[in-house]
Amino acid sequence: MSFDSSSSSNLPKGRSLDDFHQGEEETDNSQDDFGLDLVDELSEHPDQPAVRPVKKWMLVAGMLAILIVGALVLFSVTAPKDNSSAIVNASDAQKSTQTVTNGGNVNVVISQSKDGIAVQATDLPPAPEGFDYQWSASNKDGSIRRLAALKDDKTDQWVGVSSLSTLDDLSLSLETDGGLDVPEGEPHVVVDAP
């Protein structure tokens, strides 16, 4: 089989078959250069991380974490601290006992060095169904705050309160289950602050 010049007549004028093959190589090289250009561009900015969109669940999880931490901090700051053991064990503790009107007694301990008073009810009759014994503190400014609602199995727990100079008295009353912020029941015993 012979190669004649008529097969080369399909080529554009002024170009040989070798020129045509060189053009293909140039095209392939330009595609290779595109890949290298992309690598070069990425390597010029190694410090810039790829930007990824933030997912909604990540925002929700972050907000929940902030709320939980905030609530825990707020609770730890505002929750009354029970310092009854420090008051009871203080070197200057003054102890006394008072009688509860419906039965039982209250142990009272006052400590000037700990600036507090601690009380413990003993031998109380069981609270009626739907009620709990509750310790409340009355302040000299007229405000009242709940200290502790005592469950039947823990009526003899110590309850302490600080700031004797602002305290008027402590009272024990029967309140609806779980206690009330402002007591409604008649006090069964009132312990005056010094």
LOTORSE-480485 format. One record per residue: residue number from 1; residue in three letters; x, y, z of N, C-alpha, C in turn. Coordinates in steps of 0.05 Angstrom, whole numbers. Atoms other than C-alpha are relative to their C-alpha. Example, Ala and Ser with C-alpha at 12.3 -4.5 7.8 and 13.67 -1.06 7.14 Angstrom:
<rs>
+-----+-----+--------+--------+--------+--------+--------+--------+--------+--------+--------+
!   i !  aa !    nxx !    nyy !    nzz !   caxx !   cayy !   cazz !    cxx !    cyy !    czz !
+-----+-----+--------+--------+--------+--------+--------+--------+--------+--------+--------+
!   1 ! ala !     18 !    -24 !      0 !    246 !    -90 !    156 !     18 !     24 !      0 !
!   2 ! ser !    -16 !    -24 !     -1 !    273 !    -21 !    143 !    -15 !     22 !     14 !
+-----+-----+--------+--------+--------+--------+--------+--------+--------+--------+--------+
</rs>
This chain:
<rs>
+-----+-----+--------+--------+--------+--------+--------+--------+--------+--------+--------+
!   i !  aa !    nxx !    nyy !    nzz !   caxx !   cayy !   cazz !    cxx !    cyy !    czz !
+-----+-----+--------+--------+--------+--------+--------+--------+--------+--------+--------+
!   1 ! met !     17 !    -23 !      0 !      0 !      0 !      0 !     18 !     24 !      0 !
!   2 ! ser !    -16 !    -24 !      2 !     28 !     66 !    -19 !    -15 !     24 !     10 !
!   3 ! phe !     12 !    -24 !    -11 !     17 !    132 !     11 !      3 !     22 !    -21 !
!   4 ! asp !     -1 !    -20 !     21 !      0 !    184 !    -39 !     -7 !     27 !     11 !
!   5 ! ser !      4 !    -27 !     -9 !     -5 !    258 !    -35 !    -29 !      8 !      1 !
!   6 ! ser !     28 !     -8 !     -1 !    -80 !    257 !    -45 !    -12 !     -3 !     28 !
!   7 ! ser !     10 !      3 !    -27 !    -90 !    234 !     27 !      8 !     25 !     17 !
!   8 ! ser !     -8 !    -24 !    -15 !    -53 !    295 !     50 !    -15 !     25 !    -10 !
!   9 ! ser !     15 !    -23 !     10 !    -99 !    339 !      9 !    -22 !      8 !     19 !
!  10 ! asn !     21 !     -7 !    -19 !   -149 !    337 !     66 !     10 !     19 !     21 !
!  11 ! leu !    -12 !    -18 !    -19 !   -101 !    378 !    108 !     -3 !     28 !    -10 !
!  12 ! pro !      1 !    -28 !      9 !   -107 !    453 !    107 !     26 !      7 !    -15 !
!  13 ! lys !    -23 !     -8 !     16 !    -60 !    487 !     58 !     21 !     11 !     18 !
!  14 ! gly !    -23 !    -11 !    -15 !      9 !    502 !     84 !      6 !    -15 !     25 !
!  15 ! arg !     -5 !     16 !    -24 !      6 !    449 !    139 !      6 !    -28 !     -8 !
!  16 ! ser !     -7 !     28 !      5 !     38 !    382 !    139 !    -13 !    -17 !     21 !
!  17 ! leu !     10 !     19 !    -20 !     18 !    320 !    177 !     14 !      3 !     27 !
!  18 ! asp !    -15 !     -5 !    -24 !     73 !    334 !    227 !    -10 !     24 !     15 !
!  19 ! asp !     11 !    -24 !    -13 !     45 !    403 !    240 !    -27 !     -7 !     15 !
!  20 ! phe !     26 !      7 !    -12 !    -23 !    372 !    255 !      5 !    -15 !     26 !
!  21 ! his !     -6 !     15 !    -25 !      7 !    324 !    306 !     11 !     18 !     22 !
!  22 ! gln !    -10 !    -20 !    -20 !     44 !    382 !    340 !    -23 !     15 !     12 !
!  23 ! gly !     23 !    -14 !    -10 !    -22 !    418 !    347 !    -15 !    -15 !     21 !
!  24 ! glu !     13 !     16 !    -20 !    -52 !    359 !    383 !     16 !      0 !     26 !
!  25 ! glu !    -17 !      0 !    -24 !      7 !    358 !    431 !     -4 !     26 !     15 !
!  26 ! glu !      4 !    -26 !    -13 !     -2 !    432 !    445 !    -27 !      0 !     15 !
!  27 ! thr !     26 !      1 !    -13 !    -76 !    420 !    461 !      2 !    -17 !     25 !
!  28 ! asp !     -2 !     16 !    -24 !    -58 !    364 !    509 !     16 !     14 !     21 !
!  29 ! asn !    -16 !    -15 !    -19 !     -5 !    408 !    541 !    -16 !     21 !     14 !
!  30 ! ser !     16 !    -21 !    -12 !    -55 !    463 !    552 !    -19 !    -11 !     20 !
!  31 ! gln !     17 !     12 !    -20 !   -101 !    415 !    588 !     16 !     -8 !     25 !
!  32 ! asp !    -17 !      6 !    -22 !    -43 !    392 !    631 !      7 !     26 !     16 !
!  33 ! asp !     -6 !    -25 !    -14 !    -26 !    465 !    646 !    -23 !      9 !     17 !
!  34 ! phe !     23 !     -8 !    -16 !    -96 !    477 !    670 !      0 !    -14 !     28 !
!  35 ! gly !     -2 !     15 !    -26 !    -88 !    423 !    724 !     22 !     11 !     17 !
!  36 ! leu !    -22 !    -11 !    -16 !    -21 !    452 !    745 !     -6 !     28 !     10 !
!  37 ! asp !      8 !    -27 !     -9 !    -49 !    522 !    747 !    -18 !     -2 !     25 !
!  38 ! leu !     17 !      3 !    -23 !   -102 !    498 !    796 !     16 !     -8 !     25 !
!  39 ! val !    -17 !      8 !    -22 !    -50 !    464 !    839 !     17 !     24 !     10 !
!  40 ! asp !    -15 !    -24 !     -7 !     -7 !    527 !    837 !    -17 !     20 !     16 !
!  41 ! glu !     17 !    -20 !    -13 !    -66 !    571 !    857 !     -6 !     -9 !     28 !
!  42 ! leu !      5 !      9 !    -27 !    -83 !    527 !    916 !     24 !      1 !     18 !
!  43 ! ser !    -24 !      0 !    -16 !    -11 !    523 !    939 !      8 !     28 !      8 !
!  44 ! glu !     -6 !    -28 !     -6 !     -6 !    599 !    938 !    -15 !     10 !     25 !
!  45 ! his !     17 !     -9 !    -23 !    -60 !    605 !    993 !     -4 !    -24 !     20 !
!  46 ! pro !      3 !     23 !    -18 !    -46 !    548 !   1042 !    -13 !      7 !     27 !
!  47 ! asp !     11 !     -8 !    -26 !    -69 !    588 !   1103 !    -30 !      3 !      0 !
!  48 ! gln !     28 !     -5 !      1 !   -139 !    598 !   1078 !    -15 !    -27 !      0 !
!  49 ! pro !     15 !     25 !     -1 !   -184 !    540 !   1100 !    -23 !      1 !    -20 !
!  50 ! ala !     23 !      1 !     17 !   -239 !    517 !   1055 !    -24 !     10 !     16 !
!  51 ! val !     24 !    -10 !    -13 !   -304 !    553 !   1072 !    -22 !    -21 !     -2 !
!  52 ! arg !     21 !     19 !      0 !   -357 !    505 !   1094 !    -24 !     12 !     13 !
!  53 ! pro !     23 !    -12 !    -12 !   -428 !    525 !   1109 !     -6 !    -13 !     28 !
!  54 ! val !      7 !      9 !    -27 !   -451 !    519 !   1182 !    -27 !    -14 !     -1 !
!  55 ! lys !     24 !     15 !     -1 !   -503 !    466 !   1193 !    -19 !     10 !     21 !
!  56 ! lys !     20 !     -9 !    -20 !   -568 !    484 !   1230 !      3 !    -14 !     26 !
!  57 ! trp !     -2 !     15 !    -25 !   -558 !    428 !   1280 !     23 !      9 !     17 !
!  58 ! met !    -23 !     -9 !    -15 !   -490 !    456 !   1298 !     -7 !     26 !     15 !
!  59 ! leu !      8 !    -25 !    -14 !   -521 !    524 !   1314 !    -19 !     -6 !     23 !
!  60 ! val !     19 !      8 !    -22 !   -577 !    492 !   1355 !     15 !    -12 !     23 !
!  61 ! ala !    -16 !     13 !    -21 !   -527 !    449 !   1393 !     16 !     20 !     16 !
!  62 ! gly !    -16 !    -21 !    -14 !   -483 !    510 !   1408 !    -18 !     17 !     18 !
!  63 ! met !     18 !    -17 !    -16 !   -542 !    551 !   1432 !    -10 !    -16 !     25 !
!  64 ! leu !      8 !     17 !    -23 !   -566 !    493 !   1477 !     22 !     -2 !     21 !
!  65 ! ala !    -23 !      2 !    -19 !   -497 !    486 !   1507 !      3 !     26 !     16 !
!  66 ! ile !     -2 !    -26 !    -13 !   -495 !    561 !   1522 !    -22 !      3 !     21 !
!  67 ! leu !     23 !     -2 !    -18 !   -564 !    558 !   1554 !      4 !    -17 !     25 !
!  68 ! ile !     -4 !     18 !    -22 !   -547 !    498 !   1597 !     22 !     10 !     19 !
!  69 ! val !    -22 !    -11 !    -17 !   -481 !    528 !   1622 !    -10 !     25 !     15 !
!  70 ! gly !     11 !    -24 !    -13 !   -516 !    594 !   1636 !    -19 !     -6 !     23 !
!  71 ! ala !     18 !      8 !    -21 !   -571 !    560 !   1675 !     14 !    -11 !     25 !
!  72 ! leu !    -16 !     11 !    -22 !   -521 !    521 !   1717 !     14 !     22 !     16 !
!  73 ! val !    -14 !    -22 !    -14 !   -481 !    584 !   1733 !    -20 !     16 !     16 !
!  74 ! leu !     20 !    -16 !    -14 !   -544 !    623 !   1751 !    -11 !    -15 !     24 !
!  75 ! phe !     10 !     16 !    -23 !   -570 !    566 !   1795 !     21 !     -1 !     23 !
!  76 ! ser !    -21 !      2 !    -21 !   -503 !    560 !   1832 !      4 !     26 !     14 !
!  77 ! val !     -3 !    -27 !    -12 !   -501 !    635 !   1844 !    -24 !      7 !     18 !
!  78 ! thr !     25 !     -8 !    -14 !   -574 !    644 !   1866 !    -10 !    -20 !     20 !
!  79 ! ala !     10 !     21 !    -18 !   -586 !    578 !   1902 !     10 !      6 !     28 !
!  80 ! pro !     -9 !     -4 !    -27 !   -585 !    586 !   1977 !     20 !    -22 !      9 !
!  81 ! lys !    -20 !     19 !     -8 !   -524 !    553 !   2007 !     -7 !     -9 !     29 !
!  82 ! asp !      6 !     11 !    -26 !   -538 !    506 !   2065 !     26 !     -2 !     16 !
!  83 ! asn !    -24 !     -1 !    -16 !   -485 !    523 !   2116 !     -6 !    -10 !     28 !
!  84 ! ser !      9 !      9 !    -26 !   -520 !    487 !   2173 !     22 !    -15 !     15 !
!  85 ! ser !    -21 !     15 !    -14 !   -462 !    440 !   2188 !     22 !     18 !     11 !
!  86 ! ala !    -20 !    -19 !    -10 !   -413 !    499 !   2195 !    -11 !     14 !     25 !
!  87 ! ile !     12 !    -14 !    -23 !   -462 !    533 !   2243 !     -1 !    -18 !     24 !
!  88 ! val !      3 !     19 !    -22 !   -475 !    471 !   2284 !     27 !     -7 !     13 !
!  89 ! asn !    -27 !      8 !    -10 !   -400 !    455 !   2290 !     17 !     24 !      8 !
!  90 ! ala !    -15 !    -23 !     -7 !   -378 !    526 !   2304 !      8 !      0 !     30 !
!  91 ! ser !    -10 !      0 !    -28 !   -337 !    538 !   2367 !    -17 !     17 !     18 !
!  92 ! asp !     17 !    -17 !    -16 !   -385 !    592 !   2391 !    -29 !     -7 !     -2 !
!  93 ! ala !     28 !      8 !      4 !   -449 !    552 !   2376 !    -15 !      1 !     26 !
!  94 ! gln !     18 !     -2 !    -23 !   -505 !    569 !   2425 !    -24 !    -18 !     -7 !
!  95 ! lys !     21 !     20 !      6 !   -555 !    511 !   2429 !    -24 !      3 !     19 !
!  96 ! ser !     24 !      0 !    -16 !   -627 !    510 !   2452 !    -21 !    -18 !    -13 !
!  97 ! thr !     22 !     17 !     11 !   -692 !    471 !   2442 !    -26 !     14 !      4 !
!  98 ! gln !     27 !    -11 !     -2 !   -763 !    494 !   2428 !    -20 !    -22 !     -6 !
!  99 ! thr !     21 !     20 !      4 !   -828 !    455 !   2428 !    -18 !      8 !    -24 !
! 100 ! val !     18 !     -5 !     23 !   -871 !    448 !   2365 !    -28 !     -5 !     10 !
! 101 ! thr !     28 !      1 !    -11 !   -946 !    460 !   2377 !    -14 !    -26 !     -6 !
! 102 ! asn !     14 !     25 !      6 !   -970 !    396 !   2342 !     16 !    -24 !      7 !
! 103 ! gly !    -16 !     22 !     -9 !   -916 !    353 !   2373 !     28 !      1 !    -11 !
! 104 ! gly !    -28 !      0 !      8 !   -841 !    345 !   2369 !     15 !     24 !     11 !
! 105 ! asn !    -18 !    -21 !    -10 !   -783 !    392 !   2383 !     16 !     11 !    -23 !
! 106 ! val !    -18 !    -13 !     19 !   -736 !    439 !   2346 !     26 !      6 !     15 !
! 107 ! asn !    -27 !     -7 !    -10 !   -661 !    441 !   2360 !      8 !     26 !    -15 !
! 108 ! val !     -8 !    -26 !     12 !   -635 !    512 !   2349 !     30 !      4 !      7 !
! 109 ! val !    -28 !     -6 !     -4 !   -561 !    530 !   2340 !      5 !     27 !    -13 !
! 110 ! ile !     -7 !    -27 !     11 !   -537 !    602 !   2332 !     30 !      4 !      3 !
! 111 ! ser !    -29 !     -5 !      0 !   -466 !    621 !   2314 !      5 !     29 !    -10 !
! 112 ! gln !     -7 !    -28 !      9 !   -443 !    694 !   2312 !     24 !     -1 !    -19 !
! 113 ! ser !    -24 !      0 !     18 !   -376 !    675 !   2280 !     -8 !     -9 !    -28 !
! 114 ! lys !      9 !      9 !     26 !   -413 !    639 !   2223 !    -23 !     17 !    -10 !
! 115 ! asp !     21 !    -19 !      7 !   -466 !    694 !   2222 !    -25 !    -15 !    -10 !
! 116 ! gly !     23 !     15 !      9 !   -522 !    643 !   2219 !    -14 !    -15 !     22 !
! 117 ! ile !     16 !     16 !    -18 !   -575 !    601 !   2252 !     -8 !    -26 !    -15 !
! 118 ! ala !      8 !     26 !     11 !   -590 !    527 !   2241 !    -21 !    -12 !     18 !
! 119 ! val !     22 !     13 !    -14 !   -653 !    489 !   2260 !     -4 !    -28 !     -9 !
! 120 ! gln !      5 !     28 !      6 !   -672 !    416 !   2263 !    -25 !     -9 !     15 !
! 121 ! ala !     25 !     10 !    -12 !   -742 !    389 !   2276 !      4 !    -30 !      6 !
! 122 ! thr !     -1 !     29 !     -8 !   -746 !    322 !   2314 !    -27 !     -9 !     10 !
! 123 ! asp !     24 !     13 !    -10 !   -802 !    274 !   2330 !    -26 !     14 !    -10 !
! 124 ! leu !     25 !    -12 !     11 !   -853 !    311 !   2285 !    -20 !    -22 !     -7 !
! 125 ! pro !     20 !     19 !     10 !   -918 !    275 !   2273 !      0 !      0 !    -31 !
! 126 ! pro !      0 !      1 !     29 !   -926 !    253 !   2200 !    -18 !     23 !    -11 !
! 127 ! ala !     16 !    -21 !     13 !   -951 !    308 !   2154 !    -25 !    -12 !    -13 !
! 128 ! pro !     24 !     10 !     13 !  -1023 !    299 !   2129 !      5 !     -5 !    -30 !
! 129 ! glu !     -2 !      5 !     29 !  -1032 !    272 !   2058 !     -1 !     25 !    -16 !
! 130 ! gly !      0 !    -24 !     17 !  -1014 !    325 !   2007 !     14 !     24 !     12 !
! 131 ! phe !    -13 !    -23 !    -14 !   -974 !    368 !   2056 !     29 !     -8 !      7 !
! 132 ! asp !    -27 !      4 !    -10 !   -901 !    376 !   2076 !      5 !     22 !     21 !
! 133 ! tyr !    -10 !    -21 !    -18 !   -868 !    412 !   2134 !     19 !     17 !    -16 !
! 134 ! gln !    -17 !    -19 !     15 !   -833 !    474 !   2109 !     12 !     21 !     19 !
! 135 ! trp !    -13 !    -21 !    -14 !   -781 !    520 !   2140 !      1 !     25 !    -18 !
! 136 ! ser !     -1 !    -25 !     14 !   -786 !    593 !   2120 !     14 !     21 !     17 !
! 137 ! ala !    -14 !    -21 !    -14 !   -746 !    655 !   2138 !    -14 !     27 !     -5 !
! 138 ! ser !     11 !    -27 !      3 !   -776 !    723 !   2151 !     23 !     20 !      5 !
! 139 ! asn !    -20 !    -20 !     -3 !   -730 !    782 !   2141 !    -11 !     26 !     13 !
! 140 ! lys !      9 !    -25 !    -13 !   -732 !    849 !   2177 !    -13 !     20 !    -20 !
! 141 ! asp !     13 !    -17 !     20 !   -753 !    883 !   2112 !    -28 !     -9 !     -8 !
! 142 ! gly !     27 !     11 !      6 !   -817 !    841 !   2111 !     -1 !    -22 !    -20 !
! 143 ! ser !      0 !     21 !     20 !   -796 !    793 !   2057 !      2 !    -28 !     13 !
! 144 ! ile !      0 !     27 !     -9 !   -805 !    718 !   2066 !     11 !    -18 !    -21 !
! 145 ! arg !    -11 !     18 !     20 !   -766 !    663 !   2033 !     -2 !    -29 !     11 !
! 146 ! arg !      1 !     28 !     -7 !   -774 !    588 !   2032 !     28 !    -11 !      3 !
! 147 ! leu !    -27 !     12 !     -4 !   -714 !    551 !   2060 !      0 !    -29 !     -8 !
! 148 ! ala !      1 !     29 !      6 !   -734 !    477 !   2055 !    -27 !    -11 !      5 !
! 149 ! ala !     24 !     16 !     -4 !   -794 !    433 !   2046 !     10 !    -28 !      8 !
! 150 ! leu !    -10 !     25 !    -11 !   -783 !    370 !   2088 !    -18 !    -23 !     -7 !
! 151 ! lys !     15 !     24 !      6 !   -805 !    303 !   2062 !     -3 !    -17 !     25 !
! 152 ! asp !      5 !     16 !    -25 !   -833 !    253 !   2113 !     24 !    -15 !     10 !
! 153 ! asp !    -23 !     15 !     -9 !   -769 !    213 !   2114 !     24 !     17 !      6 !
! 154 ! lys !    -22 !    -18 !     -5 !   -725 !    275 !   2122 !     -9 !     24 !     17 !
! 155 ! thr !      9 !    -22 !    -16 !   -762 !    318 !   2172 !     21 !      9 !     21 !
! 156 ! asp !    -20 !     -7 !    -21 !   -702 !    317 !   2219 !     26 !     12 !    -12 !
! 157 ! gln !    -24 !    -12 !     12 !   -652 !    349 !   2169 !      5 !     28 !     11 !
! 158 ! trp !     -8 !    -27 !     -9 !   -614 !    410 !   2191 !     -4 !     20 !    -23 !
! 159 ! val !      4 !    -22 !     20 !   -632 !    475 !   2155 !     14 !     25 !     12 !
! 160 ! gly !    -15 !    -24 !     -9 !   -586 !    536 !   2160 !     -5 !     24 !    -17 !
! 161 ! val !      3 !    -26 !     14 !   -591 !    609 !   2141 !     20 !     20 !     11 !
! 162 ! ser !    -20 !    -20 !     -8 !   -540 !    665 !   2143 !    -12 !     28 !      2 !
! 163 ! ser !      7 !    -28 !     -2 !   -542 !    740 !   2154 !    -19 !      6 !     23 !
! 164 ! leu !     16 !     -5 !    -24 !   -567 !    746 !   2225 !    -11 !     28 !      2 !
! 165 ! ser !      8 !    -28 !     -3 !   -571 !    822 !   2220 !    -25 !      6 !    -17 !
! 166 ! thr !     24 !     -5 !     17 !   -625 !    818 !   2165 !    -23 !    -18 !      7 !
! 167 ! leu !     20 !     21 !     -5 !   -663 !    759 !   2194 !    -17 !      8 !     24 !
! 168 ! asp !     19 !     -5 !    -22 !   -725 !    768 !   2237 !     -6 !    -26 !     15 !
! 169 ! asp !      5 !     26 !    -13 !   -745 !    695 !   2250 !     -2 !    -22 !    -21 !
! 170 ! leu !      5 !     23 !     16 !   -752 !    625 !   2223 !    -26 !    -14 !     10 !
! 171 ! ser !     25 !     13 !     -9 !   -818 !    587 !   2223 !     -3 !    -26 !    -14 !
! 172 ! leu !      6 !     26 !     11 !   -841 !    516 !   2211 !    -30 !     -2 !     -2 !
! 173 ! ser !     29 !      2 !      5 !   -909 !    506 !   2180 !     -6 !    -24 !    -19 !
! 174 ! leu !      9 !     21 !     19 !   -949 !    454 !   2141 !    -10 !     14 !    -26 !
! 175 ! glu !      7 !    -12 !     26 !   -954 !    473 !   2067 !     -7 !    -22 !    -20 !
! 176 ! thr !      7 !     20 !     21 !   -981 !    438 !   2005 !     25 !    -13 !    -10 !
! 177 ! asp !    -22 !     17 !      9 !   -937 !    383 !   1976 !     21 !     16 !    -15 !
! 178 ! gly !    -22 !    -14 !     13 !   -869 !    411 !   1957 !      5 !     27 !     11 !
! 179 ! gly !     -4 !    -26 !    -12 !   -878 !    475 !   1996 !     -9 !     23 !    -18 !
! 180 ! leu !      8 !    -25 !     15 !   -896 !    546 !   1975 !     22 !     21 !      4 !
! 181 ! asp !    -20 !    -21 !     -2 !   -851 !    606 !   1962 !     -8 !     18 !     24 !
! 182 ! val !     10 !    -16 !    -23 !   -894 !    646 !   2011 !    -19 !    -19 !     16 !
! 183 ! pro !     16 !     20 !    -15 !   -922 !    601 !   2067 !    -28 !     11 !      5 !
! 184 ! glu !     28 !     -7 !     -6 !   -997 !    601 !   2077 !    -10 !    -12 !     26 !
! 185 ! gly !      8 !     14 !    -25 !  -1002 !    553 !   2137 !      9 !     15 !     25 !
! 186 ! glu !     -7 !    -11 !    -26 !  -1001 !    574 !   2209 !     26 !    -12 !     10 !
! 187 ! pro !    -25 !     11 !    -10 !   -931 !    567 !   2240 !     -5 !    -18 !     25 !
! 188 ! his !      1 !     18 !    -23 !   -924 !    508 !   2288 !     22 !      7 !     20 !
! 189 ! val !    -21 !    -10 !    -18 !   -861 !    539 !   2317 !     13 !     24 !    -14 !
! 190 ! val !    -14 !    -24 !     10 !   -826 !    607 !   2309 !     26 !      3 !     16 !
! 191 ! val !    -26 !     -3 !    -13 !   -752 !    614 !   2323 !     10 !     28 !     -6 !
! 192 ! asp !     -9 !    -28 !      3 !   -731 !    686 !   2335 !     30 !      1 !     -5 !
! 193 ! ala !    -29 !     -5 !      4 !   -664 !    710 !   2308 !     10 !     17 !     22 !
! 194 ! pro !    -11 !    -16 !    -22 !   -618 !    741 !   2360 !      3 !     29 !     -8 !
+-----+-----+--------+--------+--------+--------+--------+--------+--------+--------+--------+
</rs>
